[in-house]
Amino acid sequence: MIEVKNIVKSFDDRTVLHDVSATFYTGKTNLIIGQSGSGKTVLMKSLVGLIRPEKGEILFDGRDLLKMTSDETKELRKEIGMLFQGSALFDSETVLGNVMFPLVMFTKMSPAEMRDRAMFCIERVNLKGAENKYPSEISGGMQKRVAIARAIALNPKYLFCDEPNSGLDPKTSILIDELLSDITHEYNITTIINTHDMNSVLGIGENIIFINKGYREWVGDMSQIYSTTNEALNDFVFATRLFQEVKEYVKANETKKRPS
């Protein structure tokens, strides 16, 4: 579990996070949502230690990130898996090489042990047979699955995902959501997902934190989001869903117009 207590973050004279508190539960998919510029990315970066708030606490199972020594922070990072928005794979490495990378960097496993662990993760994301391919030889959805395999290679307690469905079609996005949800429950991970995707929110949102103008406006789950009386959240949900539906409609019609 990760607890955020009353964190404040400013840049120059502008406060981006105002006394934000939230709880991210173990074994659940925890989603951070909000408009661009709302402060949700700053919150995510604060959680992983890329940005340091001026005030507050960030507790990883009771351990305050903001009070850790550099050695303690390094140890904590071994417990964290990261899924970046653009997958961030190494073009010069195969699928297997990409998944083995954190094992090479952070463990003392033998080459055979690293390969076995990497292959286990590759098979877990349904990519068996693709281990010798390069990122340029596989689809965007497959690249995202490679990134997930790499993120879980160290068997993390905490998994952070930044816009995991960015650039993916709706069908592939659903597959990625289901995979992240399955892995979260199977390995009892504290998974935190920063997303704009309302399909993700309504599909796997077990604990949803809505950030609006730097404030934590609402907390709930996917079954409660349509019944909320929070006006800002209602505006966000409606506008986001409408945008996605229009985008999907346009894409579908463009496909129909293409000559066979």
Phi and psi in degrees as a GROMACS rama.xvg file:
@    title "Ramachandran Plot"
@    xaxis  label "Phi"
@    yaxis  label "Psi"
@TYPE xy
-119.682  128.483  ILE-2
-116.592  131.362  GLU-3
-109.928  125.344  VAL-4
-124.753  109.893  LYS-5
53.9007  45.4336  ASN-6
-83.2899  143.729  ILE-7
-127.981  132.111  VAL-8
-137.588  131.099  LYS-9
-127.933  153.229  SER-10
-124.215  117.173  PHE-11
57.4133  -120.119  ASP-12
-104.167  14.9736  ASP-13
-111.543  121.418  ARG-14
-83.8415  124.443  THR-15
-99.3849  -35.6568  VAL-16
-121.267  124.385  LEU-17
-107.949  96.2774  HIS-18
52.2835  47.871  ASP-19
-82.8079  130.694  VAL-20
-126.934  142.757  SER-21
-164.499  156.903  ALA-22
-122.573  131.533  THR-23
-114.856  117.464  PHE-24
-90.7795  146.839  TYR-25
-72.0743  137.393  THR-26
78.5282  12.2257  GLY-27
-129.309  154.214  LYS-28
-86.8493  110.929  THR-29
-100.57  120.593  ASN-30
-111.236  135.959  LEU-31
-105.716  121.912  ILE-32
-126.553  161.629  ILE-33
157.806  163.256  GLY-34
-68.3196  163.12  GLN-35
-58.4072  132.823  SER-36
84.8528  5.5566  GLY-37
-77.4538  -21.8745  SER-38
111.763  -0.951259  GLY-39
-68.6883  -35.1008  LYS-40
-69.7505  -37.769  THR-41
-63.6471  -38.3251  VAL-42
-63.148  -46.1009  LEU-43
-61.4817  -45.2961  MET-44
-65.3536  -31.6087  LYS-45
-66.7944  -39.2268  SER-46
-64.2078  -35.1463  LEU-47
-94.974  3.08652  VAL-48
86.7127  11.088  GLY-49
-80.3809  -24.0234  LEU-50
-129.201  140.04  ILE-51
-108.789  114.758  ARG-52
-65.4693  155.839  PRO-53
-76.3646  -30.4885  GLU-54
-139.385  160.325  LYS-55
105.904  -173.36  GLY-56
-133.671  145.076  GLU-57
-128.636  103.702  ILE-58
-104.389  117.022  LEU-59
-95.4717  99.1317  PHE-60
48.0429  47.6592  ASP-61
90.2897  -10.4686  GLY-62
-94.4683  120.808  ARG-63
-82.0069  111.556  ASP-64
-55.5763  -37.4154  LEU-65
-76.1992  -7.70302  LEU-66
-113.538  4.46003  LYS-67
-76.6018  149.02  MET-68
-75.7351  169.519  THR-69
-61.6464  -37.2926  SER-70
-67.2101  -39.9878  ASP-71
-66.4219  -37.8579  GLU-72
-64.483  -40.958  THR-73
-61.6619  -40.4854  LYS-74
-66.1149  -40.5989  GLU-75
-62.428  -39.6139  LEU-76
-64.0265  -21.921  ARG-77
-69.9008  -18.1365  LYS-78
-94.8964  1.38488  GLU-79
-111.05  133.156  ILE-80
-108.23  143.078  GLY-81
-124.358  131.318  MET-82
-115.353  109.598  LEU-83
-84.5042  156.606  PHE-84
-56.452  -43.5312  GLN-85
-97.1278  19.3689  GLY-86
71.7658  -39.8398  SER-87
55.8955  45.4386  ALA-88
-83.6585  156.088  LEU-89
-85.6102  116.591  PHE-90
-61.7031  -29.9679  ASP-91
-85.6244  -3.10243  SER-92
-109.371  148.404  GLU-93
-72.3621  174.225  THR-94
-54.5889  -47.2989  VAL-95
-61.3558  -43.5722  LEU-96
-62.6741  -39.0024  GLY-97
-64.0865  -44.0339  ASN-98
-71.1216  -31.7377  VAL-99
-74.89  -18.6692  MET-100
-51.2961  -52.3453  PHE-101
-65.8294  -26.1183  PRO-102
-69.9923  -39.0874  LEU-103
-65.5052  -40.0997  VAL-104
-75.5048  -37.1139  MET-105
-121.01  3.35045  PHE-106
-127.382  169.439  THR-107
-111.705  26.3323  LYS-108
-64.4429  153.61  MET-109
-73.866  160.607  SER-110
-54.4333  -39.0861  PRO-111
-66.3935  -40.7221  ALA-112
-65.8262  -41.0275  GLU-113
-63.5463  -42.2687  MET-114
-64.2406  -42.0406  ARG-115
-63.1214  -43.7345  ASP-116
-65.8071  -43.302  ARG-117
-63.1535  -42.3922  ALA-118
-66.0629  -36.2539  MET-119
-59.4078  -45.7664  PHE-120
-67.107  -38.8756  CYS-121
-63.4998  -42.6479  ILE-122
-67.5159  -34.4736  GLU-123
-63.5981  -30.179  ARG-124
-98.569  18.1285  VAL-125
61.9171  45.298  ASN-126
-122.308  20.1079  LEU-127
-59.7793  131.291  LYS-128
101.913  -13.5109  GLY-129
-104.311  4.75643  ALA-130
-63.7749  -23.1338  GLU-131
-99.6078  4.72146  ASN-132
-85.7655  158.998  LYS-133
-98.8996  156.987  TYR-134
-51.0815  -36.6492  PRO-135
-68.8138  -13.495  SER-136
-97.476  0.352225  GLU-137
-126.727  163.415  ILE-138
-74.1892  168.755  SER-139
-61.4942  -39.4705  GLY-140
-65.6093  -38.6796  GLY-141
-67.5184  -38.4417  MET-142
-60.0559  -40.466  GLN-143
-64.7014  -37.3843  LYS-144
-68.4151  -35.2036  ARG-145
-61.1695  -43.0748  VAL-146
-63.3227  -36.7199  ALA-147
-66.7746  -43.7188  ILE-148
-58.3799  -43.1375  ALA-149
-64.3718  -39.4326  ARG-150
-65.8756  -28.5415  ALA-151
-100.01  2.74376  ILE-152
-59.1587  -36.4057  ALA-153
-88.4391  11.4367  LEU-154
54.2713  59.5476  ASN-155
-71.6085  153.312  PRO-156
-84.6469  -25.765  LYS-157
-129.965  132.312  TYR-158
-126.076  121.304  LEU-159
-108.71  130.197  PHE-160
-126.827  119.211  CYS-161
-100.328  108.3  ASP-162
46.3782  60.6718  GLU-163
-63.017  -20.624  PRO-164
-100.003  7.92589  ASN-165
-59.0393  126.079  SER-166
82.0861  2.73535  GLY-167
-101.155  151.063  LEU-168
-73.1241  162.052  ASP-169
-56.3226  -40.7205  PRO-170
-65.2503  -44.9307  LYS-171
-67.1788  -35.7273  THR-172
-59.5405  -42.1422  SER-173
-62.6438  -41.0975  ILE-174
-62.6019  -40.9544  LEU-175
-66.3921  -42.8376  ILE-176
-58.1334  -47.1395  ASP-177
-63.7919  -37.8973  GLU-178
-65.7013  -45.6637  LEU-179
-62.8706  -40.3756  LEU-180
-64.7577  -45.3537  SER-181
-61.197  -44.9714  ASP-182
-65.0213  -40.2778  ILE-183
-57.7369  -48.3727  THR-184
-74.2886  -39.3912  HIS-185
-64.7514  -40.5663  GLU-186
-105.893  4.58237  TYR-187
56.0274  50.7045  ASN-188
-92.8055  149.121  ILE-189
-86.5757  100.109  THR-190
-101.996  128.232  THR-191
-122.296  123.649  ILE-192
-120.19  123.093  ILE-193
-94.0506  117.846  ASN-194
-148.737  153.243  THR-195
-103.698  -8.66282  HIS-196
-80.7671  108.069  ASP-197
-68.036  -24.8769  MET-198
-64.3499  -37.4294  ASN-199
-65.7258  -44.4226  SER-200
-58.3787  -46.3703  VAL-201
-81.0334  -16.922  LEU-202
-93.4318  -39.9679  GLY-203
-133.129  11.8711  ILE-204
-77.0503  87.5973  GLY-205
-82.0708  -29.4119  GLU-206
-144.104  109.886  ASN-207
-113.41  127.144  ILE-208
-110.588  117.4  ILE-209
-99.2512  119.092  PHE-210
-103.71  129.194  ILE-211
-136.112  117.662  ASN-212
53.5554  37.1424  LYS-213
85.9167  -0.222194  GLY-214
-110.745  148.185  TYR-215
-79.6291  106.769  ARG-216
-88.1089  -33.3411  GLU-217
-158.083  147.251  TRP-218
-135.466  134.738  VAL-219
-176.248  -163.81  GLY-220
-124.452  -179.697  ASP-221
-64.4492  -25.2077  MET-222
-78.4311  -16.9042  SER-223
-100.474  -13.1179  GLN-224
-67.6984  -31.5402  ILE-225
-80.5623  -16.8738  TYR-226
-98.7416  3.17523  SER-227
-67.4437  149.306  THR-228
-101.004  3.96226  THR-229
-71.5392  114.779  ASN-230
-64.041  -42.1586  GLU-231
-63.8691  -39.9914  ALA-232
-68.0248  -41.6122  LEU-233
-59.6055  -42.621  ASN-234
-62.6227  -42.3311  ASP-235
-64.8873  -47.2268  PHE-236
-61.9668  -47.5203  VAL-237
-64.0324  -47.1783  PHE-238
-64.6309  -40.8484  ALA-239
-68.5107  -44.6387  THR-240
-63.5993  -41.7847  ARG-241
-62.8592  -44.1571  LEU-242
-60.6172  -44.3574  PHE-243
-64.4132  -41.3886  GLN-244
-65.2979  -40.463  GLU-245
-65.5443  -43.5563  VAL-246
-61.4031  -43.41  LYS-247
-67.3338  -35.8531  GLU-248
-65.5901  -45.0434  TYR-249
-63.2724  -43.9134  VAL-250
-62.2947  -41.9568  LYS-251
-64.3686  -40.7245  ALA-252
-71.8504  -33.1131  ASN-253
-64.0061  -38.092  GLU-254
-64.2081  -40.3148  THR-255
-65.5479  -31.6123  LYS-256
-79.8251  -16.7233  LYS-257
-67.5908  136.029  ARG-258
-67.0906  142.605  PRO-259
